[in-house]
């Protein structure tokens, strides 16, 4: 199942990376590029945060959730389609 549509990062990839490195949401983002696509994490940020929280057993670790970075001006898929032509 694809979690980050922009970067095509699957649930399995996120889960495997999180389990292997016991990483925070920020580290998971940097290792997999989830949340670094066109939407800036708007669609996948909460899921990436949850996967990182579940895999990290260290309760003393400071958890910093991913920051949502919207584009300067949202653009519709219809307008993107017109640009290609």
PyMOL commands that set and color helices and strands:
alter all, ss='L'
color gray80, all
select helices_A, chain A and resi 11-21+25-32+45-55+77-84
alter helices_A, ss='H'
color red, helices_A
select strands_A, chain A and resi 2-4+9-10
alter strands_A, ss='S'
color yellow, strands_A
deselect
rebuild
show_as cartoon
